[in-house]
Amino acid sequence: MAIRKYVSPLGWAVAGMFVLTLALFLCLGWVEMLAFALVCATLLVSSAALSVGNTAFTATLSVSNTRVSVNQTMHAMVTVSNPSTSVTASASGDLPISQSNYGSLEWHHERFAIPSLGAHQSKQTAIPLTATHRAVVTVGPLSVRKGDPFGLVRREHRLTEQIRVYIHPDIVPLHTLHAGIIRDLEGNPSDDLVNDDLSFFGLREYEYGDDVRNVHWLSTAKTGTLMIRQFEATRRTDSSVSLDVAAFSYASAEEFELAVSVFASIGVQCVSERRALYAQSGRLHVQPRKPADFLDTCSEIEPETRGGTMLANLAREALLACDKASLYCFVAGSAHEVDDLRRLGAAIPDSATCVVVQVVAGASSAVRTLPECVFITVGVLDDLPLLMEVLS
């Protein structure tokens, strides 16, 4: 790989002092300026000499897991090898790690020593990284540096590419969501058995009160017992989940993280049930097929201080993404009035189920059935499974 040579700002300052003091000596004849120039020259020459050495390393970079949850610890594994038959010089490794945090990019560098390696030797270094908050973390690229102890001159070359690590939000498992438009030709069979639907399941013996129109007369004639048709309930289960990402909608960063966790929990449940999911969160619009892919998207969600989707547009964008869903779910913050949130339900077709979830950190959780929607207040994430049972 290409080796890049750097002269640090301090190195340029020393070089400038050398030129200046040498010029003063030549013009004024001051011996002190000559002595200062010689010191600067000695520093520059020794720094250049110390930065020279065999640094023909190869390296691999890997992480123990590219998907982790908050507060989990992963490890970045760095293996530096000497592929040649000659001994390498000692050097230092630099591994930059960046992660987004509410619109700003946080950087820090993990530095470690690389000793002199003999022919075909290698050194492995494990760097622990703790996921402190939901984010997308970029690990790498790994660079090897060889320089002087004064920090004037160094040589550097990159050995690996970057690796992205997704820190997923906290989620809770939910019960099966039974919301859906029944007896729909575009629906999918469910595990529920009913006496009248589109997907034939099997036969059972007649019970008092059964509709005689469901009698299977051929089987009845063969067995001598009244046999009734059973069907699997078909439901169109396309689902839409939308998250309000406007920063002013939330009282705190913790409340926004609670909203993301609620959004992620509902979305993961939909995908796990193989529902066609349409998810919207600000500029992010996805149709995930796997829970892990959806959680990767949730790792990238950030509050928007400007240009975000206004609350009044949430329902419109949800309908534009999917106008035939059987379940529309909206997640918003505590800054909105209940009447404003109810208007979201008023925009949804009557044939679909509308759920509006308002997160109010620390508040008492509750469920209300309103004419326009099912209105859920969530104060703690652990309350969500019980609250969502209204759809089970």
C-alpha positions in Angstrom: 0.0 0.0 0.0 1.1 3.6 -0.6 3.2 5.0 2.2 2.4 8.6 3.2 5.0 10.8 4.7 3.9 13.6 7.1 5.7 16.5 8.6 3.7 17.7 11.6 3.0 21.4 12.3 5.7 21.2 15.0 8.1 19.8 12.4 7.3 22.7 10.0 7.8 25.1 12.8 11.2 23.7 13.5 12.1 23.8 9.8 10.9 27.5 9.7 13.1 28.3 12.7 16.1 26.7 11.1 15.6 28.9 8.0 15.0 32.0 10.0 17.9 31.6 12.4 20.3 30.6 9.6 19.3 33.8 7.7 19.8 35.9 10.7 23.3 34.4 11.2 24.2 35.1 7.6 22.9 38.7 7.8 24.0 39.7 11.3 26.7 37.3 12.1 25.2 36.3 15.5 26.8 33.1 16.6 23.7 32.3 18.8 21.6 32.1 15.7 24.0 29.6 14.2 23.8 27.5 17.3 20.0 27.6 17.2 20.0 26.7 13.5 22.3 23.7 14.2 20.0 22.4 16.9 17.0 22.7 14.6 18.9 20.9 11.8 19.9 18.1 14.2 16.3 17.6 15.3 15.1 17.5 11.7 17.8 15.0 10.5 17.4 12.7 13.6 13.6 12.8 13.2 13.8 11.8 9.6 16.3 9.0 10.4 14.1 7.7 13.2 11.0 7.5 11.0 12.9 5.2 8.5 12.5 1.5 8.9 10.9 -1.6 7.5 7.1 -1.3 8.1 6.0 -3.7 5.3 3.2 -5.1 7.5 0.0 -6.7 6.5 -3.0 -6.7 8.7 -6.6 -7.9 9.2 -9.3 -6.2 11.1 -12.5 -8.0 12.3 -15.1 -7.4 15.0 -16.7 -10.1 17.2 -20.2 -8.9 16.2 -21.4 -6.4 13.7 -24.7 -6.1 15.4 -24.9 -5.5 19.2 -27.4 -4.0 21.7 -26.9 -1.1 24.0 -24.5 -1.8 26.9 -23.1 -4.9 25.2 -19.3 -5.2 24.7 -17.7 -6.3 21.4 -14.1 -6.7 20.5 -12.2 -5.4 17.5 -9.5 -7.9 16.6 -6.4 -6.6 14.9 -3.8 -9.0 13.6 -0.5 -7.4 12.3 1.8 -9.7 10.4 5.2 -9.6 8.8 5.0 -11.4 5.4 8.6 -10.9 4.5 11.8 -12.6 5.5 13.4 -9.5 7.0 12.8 -8.1 10.4 10.4 -5.2 10.7 10.9 -2.1 12.8 8.8 -1.3 15.8 5.8 0.9 15.0 2.5 2.0 16.4 -1.0 1.1 15.3 -3.8 3.7 15.0 -7.5 2.5 14.9 -10.0 5.4 14.5 -13.5 4.7 15.8 -16.4 7.1 15.0 -20.1 7.1 15.8 -22.9 9.5 15.2 -24.6 11.1 18.2 -27.6 13.2 17.5 -26.3 14.9 14.4 -22.6 15.2 15.5 -19.8 12.7 14.7 -17.7 11.6 17.7 -14.2 10.4 17.1 -11.6 8.7 19.2 -8.5 6.7 18.4 -7.3 3.4 19.8 -3.5 3.4 19.7 -1.3 0.4 20.4 2.4 -0.6 20.1 3.5 -3.0 17.3 6.8 -4.6 18.3 9.6 -5.6 15.9 8.4 -8.8 14.1 10.6 -11.5 12.8 10.1 -13.3 9.5 6.4 -14.4 9.2 5.6 -13.5 12.7 2.3 -11.8 13.7 0.8 -10.0 16.7 -2.8 -10.0 17.6 -4.5 -7.2 19.6 -8.0 -7.3 21.0 -9.6 -3.9 21.6 -12.8 -4.0 23.7 -15.6 -1.6 22.7 -18.7 -1.0 24.8 -21.9 0.1 23.1 -22.9 3.1 25.2 -25.8 4.2 23.1 -27.7 3.4 19.9 -25.6 4.4 16.9 -23.8 3.2 13.8 -20.1 2.8 14.6 -17.4 2.9 12.0 -14.3 0.9 13.0 -11.1 1.6 11.1 -9.3 1.8 8.8 -6.2 0.6 10.6 -3.1 2.6 10.0 0.5 1.9 10.9 2.8 4.8 11.9 6.5 5.0 12.2 7.9 8.3 13.5 10.3 10.1 15.9 9.6 10.6 19.6 9.6 14.4 19.1 6.5 14.2 16.8 8.2 16.1 13.9 8.1 13.5 11.1 6.2 10.2 10.6 5.4 7.7 7.9 2.0 6.2 7.8 0.2 3.7 5.6 -3.3 2.2 5.7 -3.7 -1.5 6.0 -7.4 -2.3 6.3 -10.8 -1.0 5.3 -13.6 0.2 7.5 -16.1 -2.0 9.3 -19.6 -0.8 10.2 -21.1 -1.9 13.5 -24.8 -1.4 14.3 -25.8 -0.7 17.9 -29.5 -1.7 18.0 -32.1 0.0 20.2 -33.6 -1.8 23.2 -36.7 -3.8 22.2 -39.2 -6.0 23.9 -41.0 -9.0 22.5 -44.7 -8.5 21.7 -47.6 -10.9 21.4 -49.0 -11.8 18.0 -50.8 -8.9 16.3 -54.1 -10.1 15.0 -55.1 -6.8 13.4 -56.0 -7.3 9.8 -58.7 -7.2 7.2 -60.4 -10.6 7.3 -61.7 -12.6 4.3 -59.4 -10.7 1.9 -58.2 -12.3 -1.4 -54.9 -10.6 -0.9 -54.6 -11.8 2.7 -52.4 -14.5 4.2 -53.7 -17.6 6.2 -53.3 -17.3 9.9 -53.2 -19.9 12.7 -56.8 -19.1 13.7 -59.5 -21.6 12.6 -62.9 -20.2 11.7 -66.1 -21.7 10.2 -66.2 -19.4 7.1 -63.4 -18.0 5.2 -61.3 -18.5 2.0 -58.5 -20.9 2.9 -59.8 -24.4 3.5 -58.1 -26.2 6.4 -59.9 -29.5 7.1 -63.0 -31.1 8.5 -64.5 -31.7 12.0 -67.6 -33.2 13.4 -70.8 -31.2 13.6 -71.5 -29.3 16.9 -74.7 -27.8 18.0 -75.2 -24.3 16.5 -73.0 -24.9 13.4 -74.2 -23.4 10.2 -75.5 -26.3 8.0 -74.3 -24.4 4.9 -70.8 -25.5 6.0 -71.6 -29.2 6.0 -69.4 -31.2 3.7 -72.0 -33.6 2.3 -69.6 -36.0 0.5 -67.6 -36.7 3.7 -70.9 -36.9 5.7 -72.2 -39.6 3.3 -69.0 -41.6 3.6 -68.7 -41.5 7.4 -72.4 -41.3 8.4 -71.6 -38.4 10.6 -72.2 -34.7 9.9 -68.8 -33.1 9.0 -68.2 -29.4 9.0 -65.7 -27.5 6.9 -63.0 -25.5 8.8 -61.0 -22.7 7.4 -57.9 -20.8 8.2 -58.7 -17.1 8.9 -57.2 -15.0 6.1 -56.1 -11.5 6.9 -54.5 -8.8 4.8 -51.7 -8.0 7.2 -49.7 -5.3 5.4 -48.6 -2.9 8.2 -47.3 0.6 8.3 -45.3 2.0 11.2 -44.3 5.6 11.4 -42.1 7.5 13.8 -42.2 11.2 14.4 -38.5 12.3 14.4 -39.0 16.1 15.0 -36.7 17.0 17.9 -39.3 19.4 19.3 -41.8 16.6 19.7 -39.8 15.1 22.6 -39.1 16.4 26.1 -35.6 14.8 26.3 -33.2 12.6 24.5 -34.2 9.7 26.7 -37.8 10.2 25.6 -36.7 10.1 22.0 -34.8 6.9 22.6 -37.9 5.4 24.2 -39.9 6.3 21.1 -37.3 4.6 18.9 -37.5 1.5 21.0 -41.3 1.4 20.8 -41.0 1.9 17.0 -38.4 -0.9 16.7 -40.3 -3.3 18.9 -43.5 -3.0 16.9 -41.7 -3.2 13.6 -39.7 -6.3 14.6 -42.9 -8.0 15.7 -44.5 -7.3 12.3 -41.5 -8.6 10.4 -41.3 -11.7 12.6 -44.9 -12.4 11.7 -44.0 -12.1 8.0 -46.2 -9.1 7.6 -45.4 -6.8 4.8 -44.0 -3.8 6.7 -43.7 -0.2 5.5 -41.6 1.8 8.0 -41.1 5.6 7.9 -38.9 7.7 10.2 -38.1 11.0 8.8 -36.0 10.6 5.6 -35.8 6.9 6.1 -38.3 4.8 4.2 -37.8 1.0 4.3 -39.6 -2.3 3.6 -37.5 -4.7 5.6 -37.7 -8.5 5.2 -35.7 -9.5 8.2 -35.8 -8.2 11.8 -32.0 -7.6 11.8 -32.2 -5.4 8.7 -35.0 -3.3 10.3 -33.0 -2.9 13.5 -30.0 -1.8 11.4 -32.2 1.0 10.0 -33.3 1.9 13.6 -29.7 2.3 14.6 -29.4 5.2 12.0 -32.5 7.2 13.2 -31.7 10.6 14.6 -33.9 13.5 15.6 -34.3 16.2 13.0 -34.2 19.8 14.1 -35.2 21.1 10.7 -36.7 19.7 7.5 -38.3 16.8 9.4 -41.7 15.4 8.7 -44.4 17.4 10.5 -46.9 15.5 12.5 -49.7 16.5 10.1 -47.8 14.9 7.3 -47.1 11.5 9.0 -50.5 10.0 8.0 -50.1 11.4 4.4 -46.7 9.8 4.0 -47.8 6.5 5.5 -50.7 6.4 3.0 -48.4 7.3 0.1 -46.1 4.4 1.1 -49.0 1.9 1.5 -52.6 2.8 1.0 -53.9 -0.8 1.5 -52.4 -1.6 4.9 -54.5 -3.3 7.5 -52.6 -1.7 10.4 -51.3 1.8 10.7 -49.2 2.7 13.8 -47.8 6.1 14.7 -45.3 6.8 17.4 -44.9 10.4 18.7 -43.6 12.4 21.6 -45.1 14.1 24.7 -45.1 17.6 23.2 -48.2 16.9 21.1 -51.7 17.4 22.3 -54.0 14.3 22.2 -56.4 16.1 19.8 -53.5 16.6 17.3 -52.6 12.9 17.5 -56.2 11.8 17.1 -56.2 13.6 13.7 -53.8 11.0 12.5 -56.4 8.3 13.0 -59.0 10.4 11.3 -57.0 10.3 8.1 -56.8 6.5 8.0 -59.4 4.4 6.1 -62.1 2.9 8.3 -61.2 -0.6 7.1 -57.8 -0.4 8.7 -56.8 -0.5 12.4 -55.1 2.7 13.6 -52.9 2.8 16.6 -51.3 6.0 18.0 -48.6 5.6 20.6 -47.5 8.6 22.6 -44.3 8.2 24.6 -44.2 10.1 27.8 -41.1 9.1 29.8 -42.0 8.2 33.3 -45.8 8.6 32.9 -48.4 6.0 33.8 -49.1 3.7 30.8 -52.6 3.5 29.5 -54.8 2.4 26.6 -57.9 4.2 25.3 -60.2 3.3 22.5 -61.2 6.4 20.7 -63.5 6.7 17.6 -60.5 7.5 15.4 -57.9 5.1 16.8 -56.5 3.1 19.7 -54.6 5.6 21.7 -51.7 4.2 23.8 -49.6 6.1 26.3 -46.2 4.5 27.1 -44.1 5.6 30.0 -41.8 2.6 30.3 -40.8 0.2 27.5 -41.5 -2.9 29.6 -45.2 -1.9 29.6 -45.5 -2.1 25.8 -46.3 -5.9 25.5 -49.2 -5.6 27.9 -50.5 -2.4 26.2 -50.3 -4.0 22.7 -52.4 -6.9 23.8 -55.4 -4.8 22.6 -54.4 -5.9 19.1 -53.8 -9.6 20.1 
